[in-house]
Amino acid sequence: ALPQIVVPHAADQIHQAQGLARTGAGLHIPPKDVTVDRLAAALAALLPDLAPVRAHAAALRAELAALGGVPAAVAILEQVRGRV
């Protein structure tokens, strides 16, 4: 459960970075806004007290693990394939 500062570069990454920030598990900086000062400010916001961010990251990890990962995705795809 590692806190993250995410700078997305592709369309799907933007949505994922925004979602991560909404969970409290990290921070999102749009690529056009990345500067040394902005990155330093993000680090300064995270580093003094990582406990809440780590807790949010751990909760997100548990939520994603509960979804079943690749085996669950394969099962869903096989169900869909059977309907087509």
C-alpha positions as CSV (number, residue, x, y, z in Angstrom):
1,A,0.0,0.0,0.0
2,L,2.3,2.7,-1.3
3,P,1.1,6.3,-1.7
4,Q,1.6,7.6,-5.2
5,I,2.0,10.8,-7.0
6,V,0.6,10.0,-10.5
7,V,1.4,12.0,-13.7
8,P,-0.7,10.3,-16.4
9,H,0.3,10.5,-20.0
10,A,-2.4,8.5,-21.9
11,A,-6.2,8.8,-22.0
12,D,-7.0,5.8,-19.7
13,Q,-4.3,6.9,-17.2
14,I,-6.0,10.2,-16.7
15,H,-9.2,8.6,-15.5
16,Q,-7.2,6.2,-13.3
17,A,-5.1,8.9,-11.8
18,Q,-8.2,11.0,-11.0
19,G,-9.8,7.9,-9.4
20,L,-6.7,7.2,-7.3
21,A,-6.8,10.8,-6.0
22,R,-10.5,10.6,-5.2
23,T,-9.8,7.5,-3.0
24,G,-7.1,9.4,-1.0
25,A,-4.5,6.8,-1.9
26,G,-2.3,9.4,-3.8
27,L,-2.2,12.6,-5.7
28,H,-2.8,13.4,-9.3
29,I,-0.8,16.0,-11.2
30,P,-1.9,16.7,-14.8
31,P,1.1,16.5,-17.2
32,K,0.7,20.2,-18.2
33,D,0.9,21.2,-14.5
34,V,4.1,19.3,-13.6
35,T,6.9,21.6,-12.4
36,V,9.6,21.1,-9.9
37,D,7.6,23.3,-7.5
38,R,4.4,21.4,-8.0
39,L,6.1,18.1,-7.5
40,A,7.8,19.4,-4.4
41,A,4.5,20.6,-3.0
42,A,2.9,17.2,-3.7
43,L,5.7,15.5,-1.8
44,A,5.5,18.0,1.0
45,A,1.7,17.3,1.2
46,L,2.3,13.5,1.4
47,L,5.4,13.0,3.5
48,P,4.6,14.6,6.8
49,D,1.9,12.0,7.6
50,L,1.8,9.0,5.3
51,A,-0.5,7.0,7.6
52,P,-3.9,8.2,6.2
53,V,-2.7,7.9,2.6
54,R,-1.3,4.4,3.3
55,A,-4.6,3.4,4.9
56,H,-6.5,4.6,1.8
57,A,-4.0,2.8,-0.4
58,A,-4.4,-0.5,1.6
59,A,-8.2,-0.2,1.4
60,L,-8.0,0.3,-2.3
61,R,-5.7,-2.7,-2.7
62,A,-8.2,-4.8,-0.7
63,E,-11.1,-3.6,-2.7
64,L,-9.3,-4.5,-6.0
65,A,-8.2,-7.9,-4.7
66,A,-11.8,-8.7,-3.7
67,L,-12.8,-8.2,-7.3
68,G,-10.9,-11.4,-8.2
69,G,-8.3,-10.2,-10.6
70,V,-7.4,-12.0,-13.8
71,P,-9.4,-15.2,-12.9
72,A,-12.6,-13.2,-12.4
73,A,-12.0,-11.2,-15.7
74,V,-11.5,-14.5,-17.6
75,A,-14.7,-15.9,-16.1
76,I,-16.6,-12.8,-17.2
77,L,-15.1,-12.9,-20.7
78,E,-16.0,-16.6,-21.0
79,Q,-19.6,-15.8,-20.0
80,V,-19.8,-13.0,-22.6
81,R,-18.3,-15.3,-25.3
82,G,-21.0,-17.8,-24.5
83,R,-23.7,-15.3,-25.2
84,V,-22.3,-14.1,-28.5
